Amino acid sequence: MRRFNSLTEVRHELTAGTTTCRQLVEYYLDNIQQKNARLNAFLEVWPEEARAQAEAVDAKLAAGTAGKLAGMVIGLKDVLAYKGHALQSSSHILDGFKSLFTASAVQRLLDEDAILIGRQNCDEFAMGASNETSYFGPARNEIDPDRVPGGSSGGSAVAVQADMCLASIGSDTGGSVRQPAAFCGIIGFKPTYSRISRYGLVAYASSFDQIGTLTRSVEDAALLLEVMAGADSFDSTASQREVPAYSQQLEPAPHYRIGYIKDCLERPGLNAEIKEATENALEQFRAQGHVVEAVDFPYLDFIVPTYYILTTAEASSNLSRFDGVKYGYRAPDATDLESLYKKTRAQGFGPEVQRRILLGTFVLSASYYDAYYTKAQRVRRLIKDTTDELLRQYDFLVLPTTPTTAFRIGDVNKDTLAMYLADIFTVQASLAGVPAVSVPNGEDSAGLPIGLQILSGAFREEQLLAFAKSVTETVTPTVS
């Protein structure tokens, strides 16, 4: 069976009778069998369930009653609840835990006849930019298994990259869908904060977390958003706005106003080939008749510190629930309640998660709350207001997704500051709560993928996705 790049291609063959959903599942299971031991993308595979779902969908297709996602085989990042299935956030502290309910977004996928094939590796509690903090070891980039796939949705990105499923559902707190998409040469999409319900998503930083998609086509990203988005009685923060038919609104306007942050292209840490690839895309936008202008964004140096102060503070609060009392790992050598808490959390959480909990607890402490947390909230407001103003003047902001291409496993994870700075181009959209997408933009001289990131105004996903689709179809990347 050939490699499919979109559900449209799958449905064409299903309609023609040249394949079935059961055959699709067997194809992906075979790929997982061949590749996963080397790439470590899946933590758990559900072969019999996937086969049973596939046969049920085949029957619906024959009866003409199949849902929008019939034929789409999907993997779930290990932070999404699926009733009766293990949920660990790639952490030792949730050993043995099985979810008692299904996340709203996951249920909506099932309701439209998606086929779920397995649970995917990620950075522990989605804290990381390389998938190296996972308790189960790093996922590996298929292009070069000695390199990272990005994080935290690294396993989800590799699964799509290596053709182990058609699409993956991940989460994006500060770039955790977009950065691995850039490193793996696929499409990573983060919608507006609140566009998709967070019910059933393990919380890292609640005012940032958003479910996102990893796909090989913009059309699939649009369709998945259309299915998952919308109000949810289980999540009071989910938007009440009507959900457009995103998959039917992918025709771009003839001309757009596009801004690019010139400081991003002048950063000393920006890889020269990524800079060249970004400038090449901007030149092609000009040639297509779009208005392309440099813009000032004076807060670039404050983005990463603000993000890490706020997210670690929220993580400190959210992760306090994991104590070994009710579920998950419990320290075997505890002697009383206090030692149970201390030993369980010290043994169950990895070093990066412990670091972020400690940082968050520090910035929330009485002596430092105003100096750090309150000040960071004010800076976040400045960043959001400035970003929103730019997106009123321009249809889109364009910038690189990452400052480098995929780095080697072990090269950066020992340098915490370097790892945090890898998020410099993705956290702006997260701080502002606006939608963003990373699309492939060629390769560097080592054959490693480069990503181009596009931001739009809040709840303007239809325009963002339409433009992203045109970029994938009309922009010719430079060949390094």
C-alpha positions as CSV (number, residue, x, y, z in Angstrom):
1,M,0.0,0.0,0.0
2,R,1.3,3.5,-0.9
3,R,1.9,6.3,1.5
4,F,-1.1,8.6,1.9
5,N,-0.7,12.4,2.4
6,S,-4.3,13.3,3.2
7,L,-7.6,11.9,4.1
8,T,-8.8,13.0,0.6
9,E,-6.4,10.5,-0.9
10,V,-7.6,7.8,1.4
11,R,-11.2,8.4,0.8
12,H,-10.6,8.3,-3.0
13,E,-9.3,4.8,-2.7
14,L,-12.0,3.7,-0.2
15,T,-14.6,5.0,-2.6
16,A,-13.0,3.2,-5.6
17,G,-12.9,0.0,-3.6
18,T,-9.1,-0.4,-4.0
19,T,-8.6,-0.4,-0.2
20,T,-10.6,-0.8,3.1
21,C,-10.2,0.7,6.5
22,R,-9.1,-2.7,7.8
23,Q,-6.3,-2.9,5.2
24,L,-5.3,0.7,6.2
25,V,-5.0,-0.3,9.8
26,E,-2.9,-3.4,8.9
27,Y,-0.7,-1.2,6.8
28,Y,0.0,1.2,9.7
29,L,0.3,-1.6,12.2
30,D,3.0,-3.2,10.0
31,N,4.8,0.1,9.7
32,I,4.7,0.5,13.5
33,Q,6.0,-3.1,13.9
34,Q,8.9,-2.3,11.5
35,K,9.9,1.2,12.8
36,N,8.8,1.8,16.3
37,A,11.5,-0.2,18.1
38,R,14.0,2.2,16.4
39,L,12.1,5.5,16.7
40,N,10.2,5.0,20.0
41,A,7.2,7.0,18.8
42,F,4.4,4.8,20.3
43,L,4.3,3.8,23.9
44,E,1.3,1.6,23.4
45,V,-0.5,0.3,20.3
46,W,-4.1,-0.9,20.3
47,P,-4.2,-3.4,17.4
48,E,-7.4,-5.3,18.1
49,E,-9.3,-2.1,19.0
50,A,-8.1,-0.5,15.8
51,R,-9.1,-3.5,13.7
52,A,-12.5,-3.6,15.3
53,Q,-13.0,0.2,14.7
54,A,-11.9,-0.2,11.1
55,E,-14.4,-3.0,10.4
56,A,-17.2,-0.9,12.0
57,V,-16.2,2.0,9.8
58,D,-16.0,-0.2,6.7
59,A,-19.6,-1.2,7.4
60,K,-20.7,2.4,7.8
61,L,-19.0,3.3,4.5
62,A,-20.9,0.5,2.8
63,A,-24.1,1.8,4.3
64,G,-23.4,5.4,3.4
65,T,-23.5,6.5,7.1
66,A,-19.8,7.1,7.8
67,G,-18.6,10.2,9.6
68,K,-16.2,13.0,8.4
69,L,-13.1,11.2,9.6
70,A,-13.8,7.7,8.2
71,G,-10.5,6.3,7.0
72,M,-8.3,8.5,9.2
73,V,-6.0,6.5,11.4
74,I,-4.9,8.7,14.3
75,G,-2.4,8.5,17.2
76,L,-2.9,10.3,20.6
77,K,-0.2,12.1,22.5
78,D,0.2,10.6,26.0
79,V,-1.6,13.5,27.6
80,L,-5.1,12.9,26.3
81,A,-7.6,10.9,28.2
82,Y,-9.2,7.8,26.6
83,K,-11.4,5.8,28.8
84,G,-10.0,2.5,29.9
85,H,-6.6,3.2,28.4
86,A,-3.3,4.0,30.0
87,L,-2.5,7.7,30.5
88,Q,0.9,8.6,31.9
89,S,2.1,11.9,30.4
90,S,5.3,9.9,29.7
91,S,6.0,10.0,33.5
92,H,6.9,7.4,36.1
93,I,4.6,9.0,38.6
94,L,1.5,7.8,36.6
95,D,2.6,4.2,36.3
96,G,-0.4,1.9,36.1
97,F,-3.0,4.7,35.7
98,K,-5.9,4.2,33.3
99,S,-8.2,7.0,32.4
100,L,-11.8,6.9,33.8
101,F,-13.2,9.1,31.0
102,T,-12.5,10.2,27.4
103,A,-11.4,13.8,26.6
104,S,-14.0,15.8,24.7
105,A,-11.7,16.3,21.7
106,V,-11.0,12.5,21.5
107,Q,-14.7,11.7,21.8
108,R,-15.5,14.0,18.9
109,L,-12.9,12.2,16.8
110,L,-14.5,8.9,17.6
111,D,-18.0,10.2,16.9
112,E,-16.8,11.1,13.3
113,D,-15.4,7.6,12.8
114,A,-11.7,8.2,13.3
115,I,-9.7,5.1,14.0
116,L,-7.4,5.4,17.1
117,I,-4.3,3.3,16.8
118,G,-2.1,4.1,19.9
119,R,-0.6,6.3,22.6
120,Q,2.4,8.3,21.7
121,N,5.7,9.3,23.4
122,C,6.2,12.9,24.6
123,D,8.3,15.0,27.0
124,E,7.3,14.2,30.5
125,F,4.1,16.2,31.3
126,A,4.7,18.0,28.0
127,M,7.7,19.8,29.5
128,G,10.5,19.9,27.0
129,A,11.5,20.8,23.4
130,S,13.2,17.6,22.3
131,N,11.3,14.6,23.7
132,E,14.3,13.7,25.8
133,T,12.6,14.2,29.2
134,S,10.2,11.2,28.6
135,Y,10.5,8.5,31.3
136,F,10.4,6.0,28.3
137,G,13.4,7.5,26.6
138,P,13.5,9.9,23.6
139,A,11.6,9.5,20.4
140,R,13.9,9.7,17.4
141,N,13.8,11.7,14.2
142,E,13.3,9.3,11.2
143,I,15.6,11.3,9.0
144,D,18.4,10.8,11.4
145,P,17.7,8.7,14.5
146,D,20.6,10.3,16.3
147,R,18.6,13.6,16.2
148,V,15.6,14.7,18.2
149,P,12.2,15.0,16.7
150,G,11.4,18.1,18.8
151,G,9.0,18.3,21.7
152,S,7.0,18.0,23.5
153,S,4.8,16.2,20.9
154,G,7.9,14.4,19.5
155,G,6.4,10.9,19.3
156,S,3.3,12.3,17.7
157,A,5.4,14.1,15.0
158,V,7.6,11.1,14.3
159,A,4.5,8.8,13.9
160,V,3.2,11.0,11.1
161,Q,6.7,11.6,9.6
162,A,7.4,7.8,9.5
163,D,4.0,6.9,8.2
164,M,2.8,5.0,11.3
165,C,-0.5,6.9,11.2
166,L,-2.1,9.5,9.0
167,A,-2.4,12.2,11.7
168,S,-1.6,12.7,15.4
169,I,-3.3,14.8,18.1
170,G,-0.9,16.6,20.3
171,S,-0.9,19.6,22.6
172,D,0.8,22.9,22.3
173,T,1.7,25.0,25.4
174,G,4.6,27.0,24.0
175,G,5.3,25.4,20.6
176,S,4.9,21.7,21.4
177,V,3.1,20.9,18.1
178,R,4.8,23.5,15.9
179,Q,8.4,22.9,16.8
180,P,8.4,19.1,16.3
181,A,6.4,19.6,13.1
182,A,9.3,21.8,11.8
183,F,11.9,19.3,12.9
184,C,10.1,16.5,11.2
185,G,9.0,18.2,8.0
186,I,5.2,18.1,8.5
187,I,2.4,20.5,9.4
188,G,1.8,21.5,13.0
189,F,-1.2,23.6,13.9
190,K,-2.2,25.3,17.1
191,P,-5.6,27.0,17.1
192,T,-6.7,30.0,19.1
193,Y,-6.6,29.4,22.9
194,S,-10.1,28.1,23.9
195,R,-11.1,27.0,20.3
196,I,-10.8,23.3,21.4
197,S,-12.0,22.1,24.8
198,R,-9.2,21.1,27.2
199,Y,-11.4,18.6,29.1
200,G,-9.4,15.4,29.3
201,L,-6.0,17.1,28.5
202,V,-3.5,16.6,31.3
203,A,-2.8,20.1,32.5
204,Y,0.7,21.6,32.4
205,A,0.0,25.4,32.2
206,S,-3.8,25.9,32.0
207,S,-3.8,29.4,30.5
208,F,-1.5,28.2,27.6
209,D,-2.4,24.6,26.9
210,Q,-4.2,23.9,23.7
211,I,-4.8,20.7,21.7
212,G,-3.3,20.8,18.2
213,T,-2.7,18.6,15.2
214,L,0.2,17.1,13.3
215,T,-0.6,16.1,9.7
216,R,0.8,15.9,6.2
217,S,-1.8,18.2,4.7
218,V,-3.4,21.5,5.7
219,E,-6.7,20.0,4.6
220,D,-6.5,17.4,7.3
221,A,-5.6,20.0,9.9
222,A,-8.7,22.0,8.9
223,L,-11.0,19.0,9.1
224,L,-9.7,17.9,12.5
225,L,-10.2,21.4,13.8
226,E,-13.7,21.4,12.4
227,V,-14.5,18.2,14.3
228,M,-12.8,18.9,17.6
229,A,-13.6,22.7,18.0
230,G,-16.6,24.1,19.8
231,A,-18.3,24.7,23.1
232,D,-18.1,22.0,25.8
233,S,-20.2,21.9,29.0
234,F,-17.2,20.2,30.7
235,D,-14.9,23.1,30.0
236,S,-16.1,26.6,30.9
237,T,-13.0,28.1,29.2
238,A,-13.9,26.6,25.8
239,S,-15.2,29.3,23.4
240,Q,-18.9,29.5,22.7
241,R,-18.3,30.8,19.2
242,E,-19.8,29.0,16.3
243,V,-17.4,26.6,14.5
244,P,-16.9,27.4,10.8
245,A,-16.7,24.6,8.2
246,Y,-12.9,25.1,8.1
247,S,-12.4,22.3,5.6
248,Q,-14.7,24.0,3.1
249,Q,-13.0,27.5,3.4
250,L,-9.5,26.8,2.1
251,E,-9.6,29.1,-0.9
252,P,-7.1,32.0,-0.2
253,A,-7.7,35.6,-1.0
254,P,-5.7,37.0,-3.9
255,H,-3.7,39.3,-1.8
256,Y,-2.7,39.6,1.8
257,R,-0.8,42.0,4.0
258,I,2.0,40.1,5.6
259,G,4.3,41.3,8.3
260,Y,7.6,39.8,9.4
261,I,9.4,40.6,12.7
262,K,12.8,41.8,11.5
263,D,14.4,41.2,14.8
264,C,13.7,37.5,14.4
265,L,15.7,37.4,11.2
266,E,18.6,39.3,12.8
267,R,18.9,37.1,15.9
268,P,22.5,36.0,16.4
269,G,21.4,32.4,17.2
270,L,19.3,32.0,14.0
271,N,20.7,29.3,11.7
272,A,21.9,31.0,8.4
273,E,20.1,28.4,6.2
274,I,16.8,29.0,8.1
275,K,17.2,32.7,7.6
276,E,17.8,32.2,3.9
277,A,14.8,29.9,3.6
278,T,12.6,32.4,5.4
279,E,13.7,35.3,3.3
280,N,13.2,33.2,0.2
281,A,9.6,32.6,1.2
282,L,9.0,36.3,1.9
283,E,10.4,37.2,-1.6
284,Q,8.0,34.7,-3.2
285,F,5.1,36.3,-1.3
286,R,6.1,39.6,-2.7
287,A,6.3,38.1,-6.2
288,Q,2.8,36.8,-5.8
289,G,1.5,40.3,-5.2
290,H,1.2,40.3,-1.4
291,V,2.3,43.3,0.6
292,V,5.2,42.1,2.7
293,E,6.7,44.5,5.3
294,A,9.1,44.4,8.2
295,V,7.6,45.2,11.6
296,D,9.0,46.0,15.0
297,F,8.3,43.8,18.0
298,P,10.2,45.3,20.9
299,Y,9.5,42.5,23.4
300,L,11.3,39.6,21.7
301,D,13.9,39.4,24.5
302,F,11.2,39.2,27.1
303,I,9.1,36.4,25.5
304,V,11.0,33.4,26.9
305,P,11.5,34.7,30.5
306,T,7.8,35.7,30.7
307,Y,6.7,32.3,29.3
308,Y,8.8,30.3,31.7
309,I,7.8,32.3,34.8
310,L,4.1,31.9,34.1
311,T,4.1,28.3,32.9
312,T,6.3,27.0,35.7
313,A,4.0,28.8,38.2
314,E,1.0,27.1,36.7
315,A,2.8,23.8,36.6
316,S,3.6,24.1,40.3
317,S,-0.1,24.4,41.0
318,N,-1.3,21.8,38.5
319,L,1.1,19.1,39.3
320,S,0.5,19.2,43.1
321,R,-2.3,16.7,42.6
322,F,0.3,13.9,41.8
323,D,1.2,12.7,45.3
324,G,1.0,8.9,45.3
325,V,-2.1,8.9,47.5
326,K,-5.0,8.2,45.1
327,Y,-3.4,6.7,41.9
328,G,-0.2,6.2,40.0
329,Y,3.3,5.5,41.5
330,R,3.7,5.3,45.3
331,A,7.1,5.3,46.9
332,P,7.6,1.9,48.4
333,D,9.9,3.1,51.2
334,A,7.6,5.8,52.6
335,T,7.2,5.7,56.4
336,D,4.6,8.4,57.1
337,L,2.4,10.8,55.1
338,E,5.1,13.5,54.7
339,S,7.7,11.0,53.5
340,L,5.1,9.5,51.1
341,Y,4.6,12.9,49.5
342,K,8.3,13.7,49.3
343,K,9.6,10.3,48.2
344,T,6.9,9.7,45.7
345,R,7.4,13.0,44.0
346,A,11.2,12.8,44.1
347,Q,11.2,9.3,42.6
348,G,8.2,9.8,40.3
349,F,9.0,13.1,38.6
350,G,12.0,13.4,36.3
351,P,14.6,16.2,36.7
352,E,13.1,18.7,34.2
353,V,9.6,18.4,35.8
354,Q,11.1,18.8,39.2
355,R,13.0,21.9,38.0
356,R,9.9,23.5,36.7
357,I,7.9,22.7,39.8
358,L,10.6,24.3,42.0
359,L,10.9,27.3,39.7
360,G,7.1,27.8,39.8
361,T,6.9,27.4,43.5
362,F,9.7,30.0,43.9
363,V,8.0,32.6,41.7
364,L,4.7,32.1,43.6
365,S,6.2,32.4,47.0
366,A,5.2,35.4,49.1
367,S,8.5,37.1,48.9
368,Y,8.8,36.9,45.2
369,Y,5.2,36.9,43.8
370,D,5.2,40.5,42.9
371,A,8.7,40.6,41.7
372,Y,8.3,37.7,39.2
373,Y,4.7,36.4,38.7
374,T,2.8,39.7,38.8
375,K,5.4,41.4,36.6
376,A,5.4,38.5,34.1
377,Q,1.6,38.8,33.9
378,R,2.0,42.5,33.0
379,V,4.6,41.8,30.4
380,R,2.3,39.1,28.9
381,R,-0.4,41.7,28.5
382,L,2.1,44.0,26.7
383,I,3.1,41.1,24.4
384,K,-0.5,40.2,23.7
385,D,-1.6,43.7,23.1
386,T,1.3,44.4,20.7
387,T,0.8,41.1,18.9
388,D,-3.0,41.8,18.5
389,E,-2.3,45.3,17.2
390,L,0.1,43.9,14.6
391,L,-2.5,41.4,13.5
392,R,-5.0,44.1,13.1
393,Q,-2.6,45.9,10.7
394,Y,-1.6,42.7,8.9
395,D,-3.4,39.5,7.9
396,F,-0.5,37.4,9.1
397,L,2.9,37.5,10.8
398,V,5.5,35.2,9.3
399,L,8.7,34.1,11.1
400,P,10.8,31.0,11.4
401,T,9.4,28.2,13.5
402,T,12.7,27.4,15.1
403,P,16.2,29.0,15.4
404,T,17.9,25.7,14.4
405,T,17.1,22.5,12.6
406,A,16.9,19.2,14.6
407,F,19.8,18.9,17.0
408,R,21.5,15.7,18.1
409,I,20.2,13.8,21.1
410,G,22.1,14.9,24.1
411,D,23.5,18.1,22.6
412,V,21.1,20.6,24.2
413,N,19.2,18.9,27.0
414,K,22.1,19.4,29.5
415,D,22.0,23.1,28.9
416,T,18.7,24.2,30.3
417,L,18.9,27.8,29.1
418,A,19.7,26.7,25.5
419,M,16.7,24.3,25.6
420,Y,14.4,27.0,26.8
421,L,15.7,29.5,24.1
422,A,14.8,26.9,21.4
423,D,11.2,28.2,22.0
424,I,11.9,31.8,21.2
425,F,9.9,31.9,18.0
426,T,6.9,29.8,19.0
427,V,6.0,31.2,22.5
428,Q,4.7,34.5,21.1
429,A,1.6,32.9,19.7
430,S,1.1,31.1,23.0
431,L,1.4,34.2,25.2
432,A,-1.0,36.0,22.9
433,G,-3.4,33.1,22.6
434,V,-3.5,33.4,18.8
435,P,-3.5,30.6,16.2
436,A,-0.3,29.6,14.5
437,V,0.8,26.9,12.0
438,S,4.2,25.6,11.0
439,V,4.6,24.4,7.4
440,P,7.6,22.8,5.7
441,N,10.0,25.3,4.1
442,G,12.7,23.2,2.5
443,E,15.8,21.6,4.1
444,D,19.2,22.6,5.2
445,S,22.4,21.3,3.7
446,A,22.3,18.2,5.9
447,G,18.8,17.3,4.7
448,L,17.1,18.4,7.9
449,P,13.6,20.0,7.5
450,I,13.1,23.7,8.0
451,G,9.7,25.1,9.2
452,L,8.0,28.4,8.4
453,Q,5.6,29.7,11.0
454,I,2.5,31.8,10.3
455,L,0.4,33.6,12.9
456,S,-3.1,35.2,12.4
457,G,-5.5,37.0,14.6
458,A,-7.6,35.2,17.2
459,F,-10.4,33.0,15.7
460,R,-9.2,33.6,12.2
461,E,-8.3,30.0,11.6
462,E,-10.1,29.8,8.3
463,Q,-7.9,32.6,6.8
464,L,-4.8,31.1,8.4
465,L,-5.4,27.6,7.1
466,A,-6.3,28.9,3.6
467,F,-3.1,30.9,3.4
468,A,-1.0,28.0,4.8
469,K,-2.5,25.7,2.2
470,S,-1.5,28.1,-0.6
471,V,2.0,28.4,0.9
472,T,2.5,24.6,0.7
473,E,1.3,24.6,-2.9
474,T,2.9,27.7,-4.3
475,V,6.2,28.5,-2.4
476,T,9.2,26.7,-3.8
477,P,11.8,26.2,-1.0
478,T,15.5,27.0,-1.7
479,V,17.7,24.0,-2.2
480,S,20.7,24.2,0.1
